[in-house]
Amino acid sequence: MNVGIDIAAMATGHYALDLRFLAVARSVDPRKYTTGLGQDFMSVASPQEDVVTMGVEAGLRALEHVSDPTTIRLVLFATESSVDQSKSAGIYIHHFLGLNPSCRVVELKQACYSATAALHIATAFVRQNPAAQALIIASDIARYGLNTSGEPTQGCGAVALVVSANPRVLVVETTTGVYTRHIMDFWRPNGQDAACVNGRYSALAYLEALSKTWADFQCNGGGSVGQIDFMCYHTPFTKMAEKAFARHTEIARSIQRGGQYLPAFLPSAVLYGRRLGNCYTASLYISLLSLLENTAQDLAGARVGLFSYGSGCVAEFFTGVLAPGYQNVLFAEAHTAAIAQRALLTVSEYEAFYTQSRDPVCVPEVRYYTGPLCFLGVKDHQRHYRLTLCNTESCTQVRLVS
């Protein structure tokens, strides 16, 4: 039985910062960001947006193509930006999407990798329950601190993946290669809002994990690199994905001893990433959506290789085959419009957003641009949200005073 991604949708913050302006403010050559990192913009979440609001927006979009939402019997929420040490943020998602109460809901954590763990859990669940569907929400806000080396790679975004039998987007193949190793390349201690990261070490660990997962994939009976048509990689920044493809090509050529067929890594696969920044758990699947929605040719029947990396570290390499007619269930226009319609911030406005508490005191009104769900703040240690029609046309923007 074929099982995999039946629907895929994404959402992002409703504000953005042009990295050329950030470069000027930080007294660096803008090309360090736009060429060296391969990033043009970062999406910025307002104080009334969080991983729940973005996850609900992506989920509502995905449900537009679900004929019977009551068949969703499993919700997996993947994040490293959790809003609670105990309660799964997926419970909020389940509530605001109005899903079937006969449903399991769990939150998963392992840096940027956990959405891939969720995908394999979900495919196994559907194989056992072919009439059911699973919903994966991967949602994150990347924060590294003002005026740090990681600052220009920040971003935010969410993806919603509906997993079913006979999927309309991607049939997930069962052979995988995995790798785990205890390292300290990236972590975020309890009570700390920004991540700790050793960027150079993390990049080396990422490439080592790619080599190890590919070797394990081969040991488990995976096909040759010549059987893969296109590649998608976890993309903390665009240049890292390009380095991954260079390493993958190097590995393939050493095995094949010459110029045999190699998969393609298309610029379309990182187009969304260049504009959103690092979306942690959502990053790999935003890359997949970017490939599918920004490539003019019909890729039906093509095999896509996917490399997922989570610092700390856990990594996995697996493949999937694109279904005929996948274009009919994509949201290319809506995604392109959402990216284009973000309100652009000045550097001082971005810094004001950044320094505001991520758990503000509850306020009754919607002050900033949001999606269909707005985070109102915390009262009595409880998070409060409001469903709203607020968007860039109807919501009054508060101009920040620096």
N, C-alpha and C positions, 0 to 999 in steps of 0.2 A: 504494500500500500504506500502510495506517495503521500508524504506529509511535509509541511513547510509553511512558508509565509504566504498567507492568503491575501492580506492587506497590509500596507505599510504607510504610515503618515507621520509627519513631524510638526513641531512647533518650536518657537524660540522666543526670547525676550522681545519686548516691544520698543526697545531703545538700542542704539548702536553707537560706537565710537570709531571714527576714522583713525587708523593707526598712524597716518602721516601727521596728524595733529598731536598725537601722543608722543611721537618721535621728537617733534620740535620742543614740546614741553619737557622732555627728558634729556634734551641736548644731545641727541644721537642722529646719525644719518638715517632718514626714512627708509633707505634701501636695506638697512639692517633688518627691518621688519618685513617689508614688502618682498624683498628678494631673499635675504638670509633665512627668514622663517617661512616665507611664502604666504604671509597673512596681509589682508587689506583692511578688514574691519573686525571688531569683536562685538558680538551681541551682549547687551547689558540688561540684566533684570532690574526692574524698578523695585523700590521697597515694598511694593504690593504684589510682587511676583515671586514665586518660589518653585520648587520642583513639583509641587502638587498642582499649581495653576497651569504650568506648562504641560504637565502630564495629562491633565483633564482636557486641555485644548487639543493636544495630539489625539487623545482617545476619542473625543467627540468627532473629530474629522474621520478617523478610521471607521467609526460605527456607521457612517453614512453608507458604506458598502456592505454592512452586515445585515442580511435579510431578517435574521431572528436572533437578537442579542441574548435571548434566554438560553441559547446553546453555549454561551461562555460560562464555563464551570471552573475555570482556574484563572486567577490574576496574579501575575508575578511582577513585582516592582523592583527594578534594579537601579541603584543609586549609590553614590558615595557622598551625597549632600543631604543625608537624612534629617528629618525635622523632629525626630523623637528617638530616644534610646530603646524604647520598648514597642510602641505601637507602629505597625507598618504604615507607611505613607500610602500604600496601596489601598488601605481601608477608606481613606478619603476619596481616592480615585473611584473605587467601587461605588461609594455612596453618590458622588456627584454625577457619575455616568448612569445611575439608576439600574445597575446590573442585578442579575438573578441572585437572591440571597442564598440559594443552594450552590455555593461557590467557595473554593479555597482561595485565600489571599495571603501572600507571603512576600516579605521584602528580602532581597538578596544583596550581599555586599562582598566585593573583592575588587576594589579600585575600579578601573575601566573595563574589567573583564566580565562583570556579573551579568550583563545582558546576554552574553553568549551562553553562560551557564543556564540562564532562564530559557533560552531558545531550545537547548537540548532537553531540559526538563519538560518543556511544553510539548516537544515532538514526541517524547516517550509517553506523555499523558494522552495525547491524541491517538497514538497507536493502540493504547489500551481502551480508549473510549472514542471510537471513530465518529460517532454522531455529535461529539462535543467539540468545542473550540476553546482555545486559551488566548488570553490577552496579556501581552508583555508591554509594560511601560518602562522605558529607560529615560531618566530625567536627571539632569545635573547642572550645577552652576560652578564653574571653575574659578577659584580665587587663590591668588598667590601673594597678595600684598602690593601696596603702592610702591612704585619705583624699585621693584625687584626684577631679577632677570626673567622670571616667569610671567611678569605682568602682561606683556604684549600677546601672550598665547591664551589669555583668559577668554571665556565665552560662556554661552549657556544654550541649552536646547533639550528637546525631548523627542523620542520616537515612540510610536505605538505600533506594535506588530500583532496581528491576529494570526494565530497558528491553527491550521485545520488540515483535514484530509483533502486530497485533490486540490492543492493550493493554486491560486491564480497568479502568483508572483514568482516564488522560488521554491523548488523542491529541494529540501535539505537532505544531503546524502549522509549516510551513517558512519562512514569512515572518518576518523579525526586523528589529529596528532596533538598531544598535550605536553605541557612542561610546567613544573613548579619548582621554585627555589626561593629560600628565605634570604632576601636582601633588603637593604634600607635605601632605596633610590627615591622613594616618594611615600609620604605618610601624613596623616592629620590627626594629632592627638586629641583626646577628649577635651572639650572646652576651648578648642582653638578653631577659629573660623577659617584661617588660611592654611594651605598645605605647606609642608616642609618638603623640599625637593633638592636633589643633587642632579641637576639637569644633564650634565655631561655623562655621569655614571648611568643615569636612566636611559639615555640614548643608546649606550653600549649594551645595557641589559636587554633592551628592546630587540636589538639586532641579534644578540645571542639567543634570545627566546625564539626568534623567527627561525634560526638555523635548527634549534633543538626540536621545535614542533614539526618542522618539515621532515626531519629525520624520523621522528616518531610516526608521522603520517605515512611515510614510506614503509616503515617496519610493520605497520598495521594493514598493509595492502592497498594503500592509496595509489592512485594513478600517477603517471609521470607528469612532469611539468608541461610536457607537450600536449597533454589532454585538457589543460586549463586554458580557457580563452581570454579571460579578463581577471584582473586582480583588484581587490579592495583591502585596505589596511586600516587598522586603528590609526587615527590621525590627530595626535595632540597638536600638531601644526603641519602644514602642507609639506614642508621640506623633509619632515621625518618620514612621511609616506614615500616620498621620492627616494630617500636613502634606503628604505626597506625594499623597494623594487630593485634598486641597484644591487643590494645584497642577495636578493632572491635570484636575480639574473646571474650573478657570480656563482652561486651554488649550482644552479642549473647547468651552466656551461662546464663547470668542473666535473659534473656527473656525466654529461652528454658528450664531452670532449669535442666540441665543435658547434657548428652553426645550425643545430636542429631548431625546430619550432619553439618559440617562447611565448608566454602569454603577454597580453598588452596591458599597460597601465595608462589609462586615458586621462587627460587633464579634466575631463568632465567628472571624474570620480572625486575630485577634491574641490570642485567649484563651490559647493555649498560651504565646505570647511573653510575656505579662504575668507568667506564673508561672515561666518558665525564664530570662529574661534573654537577652542577645545570644548567639547560637550561630554567628555569623560565616557560614561557607559553608552551614551547615544552615538558616539563618534563613528564607530565602524558602520553602523546601520544608516547614518546620515550619508556616509560615503557611498553605500550601496544605492540609496535613493538618488544621490547626485549623479551616479553613473547612469541609472536607468532614465532619469528625467531630463538629462542634458546631453544624451547621445542620440543623434538623429536616426541612426540606423536601427532596424529591428534586431534585437539581440536574442529573440526567442530561440531556445535550444542551446544557447551558449552556456558553458560551465564557468562559474565564477569561483575563484579562490578567495577565501576570507581569512584574514589573520587578526586575531583578537589578543590584545596585550593589556594586562592589568598589573601595575607596579606592585612590587612587594615580594614575589611576583607569581602570577599564574597567566599562562598563555595557551592559545589553541589555534590550530590551523584546520579548516574544514572547507568543504565545497558544496555548491548547490547549482542546480540547473534551472534556467529561466523558462517559465511556462509560456506557451503560445497565448498571445493576447494580453500579456501583463500590462501593456500600456493602458488598457481600458479601466484598470482599477487604481491608477496612480493619481496623484493630486498635484501635478506639475505646475499648473497655473496658480493654484492656491498657495503653494509653497513659494513660488517666485514672487508673488504679490506680497506675501507676509514678510519676506526678506527686504523687498524694496520699500515697503511702507513703514519700516522702523523709524522712529524719530531720532535724528542725529543729535548727539550731546556734544557740548564743548568739553574740554578736559576738566575744567572746574566743576561742571555739572556732574560728570562721571565720578569725580573724586567725592563729591557730596553724596551721591548715591552709595558709593563704596563705604563711606565712613558711617552711614546711618546704620542703626542696629538691624540685624537680620530678624529679630524678634521684637518689633516695636509694640508699644502699648496699643491696645485695640482702639481703632477709630471707626466711626460709623460710615464715613463717606469714602467714595472712590476718588482718589486724587490724581492718579497717574494712568497712563495708557495701560490697559491689560487685555487679556483675552476674555473668554466667557466666564472665567472664574477669577475673583479678586481676593487676595489675602489681606484681611483687615487688621491683623495683629494678634497679640496674645493678651488674654484676660484670665486671671485666676489659673495661670499656667496651662491654659487651653487655647489652641489655635482656632481662629474664627475666619470664615470665608463667606463670600457672597457671590452667588451666580448673578451675572450682570450682562447686559448687552453692550457694555462699554467697549469701545474700540477707538481707533485713531480719528474717526469722524465724529463720534458722539461724546467722547470724554474730554473734559477740560484739562489741559496740561498745566501743572503748576511750574512756573518758571523759577528755577533755583537761583538763589542769590549767593554768589561766592564771597 
